[in-house]
Amino acid sequence: MEALLASTFTVAIAEIGDKTQLLALILAARFSHIKGSKTAIILGIFLSTLVNHFAAAWLGNWAVGLMSPELARYLVAASFFAIAL
């Protein structure tokens, strides 16, 4: 449980100020005079995140269908190493 909490805390701290949070802050400040704008901003970010993740999952599923499972495994491993650098 200690490892889970430590890793969750680390990721939460690393995500402070990411693009989504900054966009929400800017939009909320810009449209604060419009009634219901906060709800619309949160809903818009939520829906765009869902569409983005759906598109990524669909594209990944399509791409894996074009290659062997072994090649897919090596490509995923290489991408993790590239991100780590």
C-alpha positions in Angstrom: 0.0 0.0 0.0 2.9 2.3 0.7 4.3 1.9 -2.8 0.9 2.6 -4.3 0.5 5.8 -2.3 4.0 7.0 -3.1 3.7 6.4 -6.8 0.2 8.0 -6.9 1.5 11.1 -5.0 4.5 11.3 -7.4 2.4 11.2 -10.5 -0.1 13.7 -9.0 2.7 16.1 -8.3 4.2 15.6 -11.8 0.9 16.4 -13.4 0.3 19.7 -11.7 0.3 22.4 -14.4 -0.2 20.1 -17.4 -1.8 21.4 -20.5 -5.3 20.4 -19.6 -5.2 22.1 -16.2 -3.7 25.3 -17.8 -6.4 25.3 -20.5 -9.2 24.9 -17.9 -7.7 27.8 -15.9 -7.4 30.1 -18.9 -10.9 29.3 -20.2 -12.5 29.7 -16.7 -10.8 33.1 -16.3 -11.8 34.2 -19.8 -15.4 33.2 -19.6 -16.1 33.6 -15.9 -18.8 36.3 -16.6 -21.0 33.8 -18.5 -23.4 31.8 -16.3 -22.7 28.1 -16.5 -19.4 28.5 -18.2 -17.5 26.4 -15.6 -19.8 23.5 -16.2 -19.4 23.8 -19.9 -15.6 24.0 -19.7 -15.4 20.9 -17.5 -17.8 19.0 -19.7 -15.9 20.1 -22.9 -12.6 19.0 -21.5 -14.1 15.7 -20.3 -15.7 14.9 -23.7 -12.6 15.9 -25.6 -10.5 13.6 -23.4 -12.9 10.7 -24.0 -12.8 11.3 -27.8 -9.0 11.5 -27.7 -8.6 8.3 -25.7 -11.2 6.5 -27.9 -9.3 7.6 -31.1 -5.9 6.5 -29.6 -7.4 3.1 -28.6 -8.9 2.6 -32.0 -5.8 3.6 -33.9 -3.6 1.3 -31.6 -5.9 -1.6 -32.2 -5.9 -1.0 -35.9 -2.0 -0.7 -36.0 -1.5 -3.9 -33.9 -3.7 -5.8 -36.4 -1.1 -4.9 -39.1 1.8 -6.6 -37.4 2.8 -9.7 -35.5 2.4 -9.7 -31.7 6.1 -10.1 -31.3 6.8 -7.0 -33.4 4.2 -5.1 -31.5 5.8 -6.1 -28.2 9.2 -4.9 -29.4 7.8 -1.6 -30.6 6.0 -0.9 -27.3 9.2 -1.7 -25.4 11.2 0.6 -27.7 8.7 3.4 -27.2 9.0 3.1 -23.4 12.7 3.3 -23.6 12.5 6.3 -25.9 10.2 8.1 -23.5 12.5 7.3 -20.6 15.4 9.1 -22.3 
